[in-house]
Each structure stands twice: as structure tokens, then as C-alpha cells.
Amino acid sequence: MSLLSCEELYDRFVRNLEPQHRGEFVAVHIDGRVIVDKNDIEVVDRALKQFGPGTFVLLKVGSKGVGKWRSDGEEYEQ
């Protein structure tokens, strides 16, 4: 499976949220499911429960994130 970059995930799944959710946090699962909330800790907690660790990135709507994927001890640079 090929991992999408944070920029690709943002463009595909988050950009359309900008008008109503700018400044909020969003967890984006690798399959495109999203969780949006004003509280970043709430988003992460919900994403861990719904998606599992290592399968999502946390971004801020209106800003592109830069970071690393971590899963099963492996890192993927973005």
C-alpha cells in the first residue's frame, strides 16, 4: 500500500472543510475518513478509538501539516 503525503491527504479530504471548519483540527484516516473538532486532544482520542494508532494524521483545517507516519515501529517521512 502506498502512503499518501500529508499534502495529498489535505487536498483530497480536508480542503473542502475549510469554509465551515477553518482553524479546527481534523484526524484523517488513510482511507479518507475524518474526525473534526475544535479540541485537538478530543480529535486524537476519538481517532485512536475509531481508527487505531498509526493509521491517521492530525491536521489543522486551513493549514497544511508536515510530519511523520508511524506504524509498527516504522517511520515514513513526509
Secondary structure, DSSP 4 states (H G I P E B T S, - for coil): -PPPPHHHHIIIIIGGGHHHHTT-EEEEETTS-EEEES-HHHHHHHHHHHH-TTSEEEEETTB----EEEETTEEEE-
